[in-house]
Amino acid sequence: MIIYSKFSGDRDSAIGKLETPLKMVIEHESDILTKKGGIASWLFNIEKSQRFGETIIGQNEFDIFQAAAEGAGAENDSIRETYRKFIEHIQFMKEFTVTAEMMEDAAYGVAQDAKRRAENFTRSYYKTMHKICEYALANGTKESGVFAKAKLDLTAPDGLPLFSSAHKYGDTLGTQSNYFWGDIFGTGTESRTLSTSQFEDALSVLSVKLRNMKDENGEILGYTADTLILPGNRPMAEQIAKKVAGSEGALGNGYNDINLQYGNWNIVIMPNWICDDDRVMVMSSEANKNLSGNMFFNRIPLTVSSFVDHHTGNYIWNGRCRFGVGFGNYKHILLAVDSASAVSGASAL
């Protein structure tokens, strides 16, 4: 969605011929990019907001029903708050200029350079959305980070980084990990032939780890992992993941074994997630939605205004938006690093 403010002040004839076509270009580009989706729409819950920020409140679940004697009353159960997470909205802005000379030369059509700038303007808005989401996930082992001069809170509601081996559940019930290291793809260097069977086995273990995540009552949540997220610069690992997820039979043997991972996974490559080692995120899209996991709150959509700089005669387009990105839970996603030795802050797989 894009909001336009009407042009104010004296309208130059060249400006009048350029303004509407540029708006149409931006709007058309917005429609195309919205339909294409991206990291934000694939991996985050996108919701509107009407406040300064949004608070996600966690609550315990009702326990099971208890048997009662004939004529007896039911045992009282109650819901209590177990955690809360505040996600603050951040303002982002950008503008571009169409020179007076360009407007004058656009008498018989929209100048191609101005058209390209308008297209790139909209692309830049959606690029910002997707890249900030990508940045937040890629840096989920840290408590905070800086994206485009904005400081981001990358912690889960318990105050620990999104990926941690010491996450808390309940008030005093215990801890659990969503950050692991182990032999996931194989051993050796990047030039090695990675092991499809090793990755298949690792996925089974990681899926069970996610399924057995406990809620605030200490009960197993039971969500099914269905999304693999991979770095953009590890082609060997990407190849292995696609083979394992897309092959009906088990790879690497001649016994016609069934591949239990076939058809279970959506694979998302984050191109700006650059790593020095092979690693993978495993997520449940259902848990992500139900537990308010990866959150993107759209406070003010792209709002475009235009005006003339009376000092130069140039036509200036200004874009402004506000949104917030953060994590309302950690139980929907795991990070696993392929390593032969312990990774700081991670649990052994």
C-alpha positions as CSV (number, residue, x, y, z in Angstrom):
1,M,0.0,0.0,0.0
2,I,1.2,3.5,-0.9
3,I,-0.3,6.8,0.3
4,Y,0.1,9.9,-1.7
5,S,-0.2,13.5,-0.6
6,K,-1.6,15.9,-3.1
7,F,0.8,18.4,-4.8
8,S,0.6,21.8,-3.3
9,G,1.7,25.2,-4.6
10,D,1.9,26.6,-8.1
11,R,1.8,23.8,-10.7
12,D,4.3,24.1,-13.5
13,S,3.0,22.6,-16.8
14,A,6.0,20.3,-17.0
15,I,5.4,19.1,-13.5
16,G,1.7,18.4,-14.3
17,K,2.7,16.2,-17.2
18,L,5.2,14.3,-15.1
19,E,3.5,13.9,-11.7
20,T,0.7,11.5,-12.6
21,P,2.8,9.2,-14.8
22,L,5.4,8.9,-12.0
23,K,2.7,8.1,-9.5
24,M,1.3,5.4,-11.8
25,V,4.8,4.0,-12.2
26,I,5.3,3.8,-8.4
27,E,1.9,2.3,-7.9
28,H,2.3,-0.3,-10.6
29,E,5.7,-1.3,-9.2
30,S,4.2,-1.6,-5.8
31,D,1.5,-4.0,-7.1
32,I,4.1,-6.2,-8.8
33,L,6.4,-6.4,-5.8
34,T,3.5,-7.1,-3.4
35,K,2.4,-10.1,-5.4
36,K,6.0,-11.4,-5.6
37,G,6.4,-11.6,-1.9
38,G,9.8,-12.0,-0.3
39,I,11.6,-12.7,3.0
40,A,9.2,-10.6,5.0
41,S,6.1,-12.3,3.7
42,W,7.6,-15.8,3.6
43,L,9.1,-15.9,7.1
44,F,7.4,-13.2,9.1
45,N,3.9,-12.4,10.3
46,I,3.0,-9.1,8.8
47,E,0.4,-7.1,10.8
48,K,-0.8,-3.5,10.9
49,S,-0.3,-1.4,14.0
50,Q,-2.0,1.8,15.3
51,R,0.3,2.4,18.2
52,F,3.8,3.6,19.0
53,G,4.9,0.0,19.3
54,E,3.3,-3.4,19.9
55,T,3.5,-5.6,23.0
56,I,3.2,-9.3,22.6
57,I,1.9,-11.0,25.8
58,G,2.4,-14.7,26.5
59,Q,0.1,-16.7,28.6
60,N,0.0,-20.2,30.0
61,E,-2.4,-22.8,28.6
62,F,-5.3,-24.4,30.5
63,D,-4.3,-27.7,32.0
64,I,-6.2,-30.9,31.1
65,F,-9.7,-31.5,32.5
66,Q,-9.9,-33.3,35.8
67,A,-12.4,-36.1,36.8
68,A,-15.0,-35.0,39.3
69,A,-17.4,-37.0,41.4
70,E,-21.1,-36.9,40.8
71,G,-22.6,-33.6,42.0
72,A,-19.1,-32.1,42.7
73,G,-17.9,-28.9,41.2
74,A,-15.1,-28.4,38.7
75,E,-11.6,-27.5,39.8
76,N,-10.8,-23.9,38.9
77,D,-8.1,-23.2,36.4
78,S,-6.8,-19.8,35.4
79,I,-4.7,-18.1,32.7
80,R,-1.8,-16.0,33.8
81,E,0.7,-13.8,32.0
82,T,4.1,-15.6,31.5
83,Y,6.1,-13.1,29.4
84,R,5.8,-9.9,27.4
85,K,7.8,-8.5,24.5
86,F,7.7,-4.9,23.2
87,I,8.5,-4.1,19.6
88,E,9.0,-0.4,18.9
89,H,8.4,1.1,15.4
90,I,11.3,2.8,13.6
91,Q,11.0,5.6,11.1
92,F,12.7,5.2,7.7
93,M,12.9,7.9,5.0
94,K,14.2,8.4,1.4
95,E,13.7,11.0,-1.3
96,F,14.7,11.5,-4.9
97,T,14.9,14.6,-7.2
98,V,13.7,15.2,-10.7
99,T,15.6,18.2,-12.0
100,A,13.9,21.2,-13.5
101,E,15.6,20.5,-16.8
102,M,14.3,16.9,-16.9
103,M,10.8,18.2,-16.2
104,E,11.0,20.7,-19.1
105,D,12.3,18.0,-21.5
106,A,9.4,15.6,-20.5
107,A,6.9,17.6,-22.5
108,Y,6.2,14.7,-24.9
109,G,6.3,11.8,-22.4
110,V,7.8,10.7,-19.1
111,A,11.5,11.0,-19.1
112,Q,13.1,7.5,-18.9
113,D,15.5,8.5,-16.2
114,A,12.7,9.8,-14.0
115,K,10.7,6.6,-14.7
116,R,13.6,4.4,-13.6
117,R,14.0,6.5,-10.4
118,A,10.3,6.1,-9.6
119,E,10.6,2.3,-10.1
120,N,13.7,2.1,-7.9
121,F,12.1,4.2,-5.3
122,T,9.3,1.6,-4.7
123,R,11.8,-1.2,-5.0
124,S,13.9,0.4,-2.3
125,Y,10.9,0.5,0.1
126,Y,10.2,-3.3,-0.3
127,K,14.0,-4.0,-0.3
128,T,14.2,-2.3,3.1
129,M,11.3,-4.4,4.5
130,H,12.8,-7.7,3.3
131,K,16.4,-6.9,4.2
132,I,15.6,-5.8,7.8
133,C,13.7,-9.1,8.3
134,E,16.6,-11.0,6.8
135,Y,19.1,-9.1,9.0
136,A,17.1,-9.8,12.1
137,L,17.1,-13.6,11.5
138,A,20.7,-13.8,10.3
139,N,21.9,-12.0,13.5
140,G,19.6,-13.9,15.8
141,T,22.5,-15.1,17.9
142,K,23.1,-11.5,19.1
143,E,21.0,-9.4,21.5
144,S,21.0,-6.4,19.2
145,G,22.2,-5.1,15.9
146,V,22.3,-2.0,13.7
147,F,20.5,-1.9,10.4
148,A,20.4,1.3,8.2
149,K,21.4,3.3,11.3
150,A,18.5,1.8,13.4
151,K,19.3,-0.2,16.5
152,L,17.3,-3.4,16.6
153,D,16.3,-5.5,19.6
154,L,17.0,-9.1,18.5
155,T,16.1,-10.8,21.8
156,A,13.2,-13.2,22.6
157,P,10.8,-12.3,25.4
158,D,13.1,-13.9,28.0
159,G,15.8,-11.3,27.2
160,L,18.1,-13.8,25.5
161,P,19.0,-13.7,21.8
162,L,16.5,-15.4,19.4
163,F,18.9,-18.4,19.2
164,S,20.2,-19.5,22.6
165,S,20.9,-22.7,24.5
166,A,19.6,-21.2,27.7
167,H,16.0,-20.1,26.8
168,K,13.6,-20.2,29.8
169,Y,10.0,-21.5,29.9
170,G,7.6,-21.0,32.7
171,D,8.7,-19.1,35.8
172,T,11.0,-21.7,37.2
173,L,10.3,-24.8,35.1
174,G,13.6,-25.0,33.3
175,T,15.6,-24.1,30.1
176,Q,15.7,-25.4,26.6
177,S,17.8,-24.7,23.5
178,N,17.0,-23.7,20.0
179,Y,20.7,-23.2,19.0
180,F,22.8,-26.4,18.1
181,W,26.1,-27.5,16.7
182,G,27.0,-30.9,15.2
183,D,27.8,-32.9,12.1
184,I,24.9,-31.7,10.0
185,F,26.2,-31.7,6.4
186,G,29.4,-33.7,6.8
187,T,33.0,-33.1,7.7
188,G,35.9,-31.3,6.0
189,T,36.2,-28.2,4.0
190,E,33.8,-26.4,1.6
191,S,35.3,-28.4,-1.3
192,R,34.2,-31.7,0.2
193,T,31.4,-33.8,-1.1
194,L,28.7,-33.2,1.5
195,S,26.7,-36.2,2.8
196,T,23.0,-36.3,1.9
197,S,22.4,-39.1,4.4
198,Q,24.1,-37.1,7.1
199,F,21.8,-34.1,6.4
200,E,18.8,-36.3,6.2
201,D,19.6,-37.7,9.6
202,A,20.3,-34.3,11.0
203,L,16.9,-33.0,9.8
204,S,15.1,-35.8,11.6
205,V,16.9,-34.9,14.9
206,L,16.2,-31.2,14.5
207,S,12.6,-31.8,13.6
208,V,12.1,-33.7,16.9
209,K,14.0,-31.0,18.8
210,L,11.5,-28.4,17.5
211,R,8.5,-30.7,18.0
212,N,9.5,-31.2,21.7
213,M,9.7,-27.6,22.5
214,K,7.9,-27.0,25.8
215,D,5.2,-24.3,26.4
216,E,5.0,-22.2,29.6
217,N,3.3,-25.1,31.5
218,G,6.2,-27.4,30.6
219,E,4.0,-29.3,28.1
220,I,5.4,-30.4,24.7
221,L,4.0,-28.1,21.9
222,G,4.2,-30.7,19.1
223,Y,4.6,-28.4,16.1
224,T,5.9,-29.9,12.8
225,A,8.9,-28.3,11.2
226,D,8.3,-27.5,7.5
227,T,10.7,-24.7,6.5
228,L,14.4,-24.7,5.9
229,I,16.3,-21.4,5.8
230,L,19.8,-21.4,4.3
231,P,22.6,-18.8,3.8
232,G,23.1,-17.3,0.3
233,N,26.8,-18.2,-0.1
234,R,26.9,-21.9,0.7
235,P,26.1,-23.6,-2.6
236,M,27.1,-27.1,-1.6
237,A,24.8,-27.0,1.5
238,E,22.0,-25.6,-0.7
239,Q,22.4,-28.4,-3.2
240,I,22.3,-31.0,-0.5
241,A,19.2,-29.5,1.1
242,K,17.3,-29.4,-2.2
243,K,18.3,-33.0,-3.1
244,V,17.1,-34.3,0.3
245,A,13.9,-32.3,0.3
246,G,13.1,-33.2,-3.4
247,S,14.1,-36.9,-3.8
248,E,11.5,-39.6,-3.2
249,G,14.1,-42.3,-2.5
250,A,16.9,-42.1,0.1
251,L,20.0,-40.7,-1.5
252,G,23.4,-42.4,-1.3
253,N,22.4,-46.1,-1.2
254,G,21.1,-48.7,-3.6
255,Y,18.5,-50.2,-1.4
256,N,15.5,-48.2,-2.6
257,D,14.9,-46.8,0.9
258,I,12.1,-44.3,1.4
259,N,13.3,-40.7,2.0
260,L,11.3,-39.6,5.0
261,Q,12.1,-35.9,4.3
262,Y,10.6,-35.9,0.8
263,G,7.8,-33.3,0.4
264,N,8.1,-32.1,4.0
265,W,10.0,-28.9,3.4
266,N,9.8,-25.4,1.9
267,I,13.3,-24.1,1.3
268,V,14.1,-20.3,1.6
269,I,17.5,-18.9,0.7
270,M,18.4,-15.6,2.4
271,P,20.8,-14.1,-0.1
272,N,22.3,-11.6,2.3
273,W,22.9,-14.1,5.0
274,I,26.6,-14.6,4.5
275,C,28.4,-17.3,6.6
276,D,31.8,-18.7,6.9
277,D,30.4,-22.2,7.7
278,D,27.4,-24.3,6.7
279,R,24.3,-23.7,8.9
280,V,20.6,-24.0,8.6
281,M,17.5,-22.7,10.3
282,V,14.6,-25.1,10.8
283,M,11.1,-23.5,11.4
284,S,7.5,-24.5,11.8
285,S,5.3,-22.0,9.9
286,E,2.3,-23.0,12.0
287,A,4.2,-22.3,15.2
288,N,5.5,-19.1,13.8
289,K,1.9,-17.9,13.3
290,N,0.4,-19.3,16.4
291,L,3.1,-18.3,18.8
292,S,3.7,-14.8,17.2
293,G,7.3,-15.8,16.4
294,N,8.9,-13.6,13.7
295,M,6.9,-10.3,13.7
296,F,6.7,-7.4,11.3
297,F,4.4,-4.6,12.4
298,N,3.5,-2.0,9.7
299,R,2.7,1.2,11.5
300,I,2.9,3.7,8.6
301,P,3.0,2.3,5.0
302,L,5.1,4.0,2.4
303,T,3.8,7.6,2.3
304,V,4.9,9.7,-0.7
305,S,4.8,13.5,-1.0
306,S,6.0,15.7,-3.7
307,F,7.0,19.4,-3.8
308,V,9.0,21.9,-5.7
309,D,12.3,23.3,-4.3
310,H,11.8,27.0,-5.1
311,H,15.6,27.6,-4.8
312,T,16.3,25.2,-7.7
313,G,13.1,24.6,-9.4
314,N,13.6,20.8,-8.9
315,Y,10.8,18.4,-8.3
316,I,11.4,16.4,-5.1
317,W,9.7,13.2,-4.1
318,N,9.9,12.2,-0.4
319,G,9.0,8.8,1.0
320,R,8.4,7.9,4.7
321,C,7.4,4.8,6.5
322,R,7.4,3.3,10.0
323,F,7.5,-0.3,11.0
324,G,8.8,-2.6,13.8
325,V,10.6,-5.9,13.5
326,G,11.2,-8.4,16.4
327,F,10.6,-11.8,17.9
328,G,7.6,-12.6,20.1
329,N,8.8,-16.1,20.8
330,Y,11.7,-18.5,20.2
331,K,9.9,-21.9,20.1
332,H,9.0,-21.8,16.4
333,I,12.6,-21.9,15.0
334,L,16.0,-23.6,15.5
335,L,19.5,-22.7,14.3
336,A,22.0,-25.5,13.7
337,V,25.7,-25.0,12.8
338,D,27.7,-27.6,11.0
339,S,30.8,-27.9,13.2
340,A,33.1,-30.6,14.6
341,S,33.8,-28.6,17.7
342,A,31.6,-26.7,20.2
343,V,30.1,-23.4,19.0
344,S,29.9,-20.7,21.7
345,G,26.4,-20.4,23.0
346,A,25.1,-23.5,21.3
347,S,24.2,-27.0,22.5
348,A,25.5,-30.2,21.1
349,L,23.1,-31.8,18.6
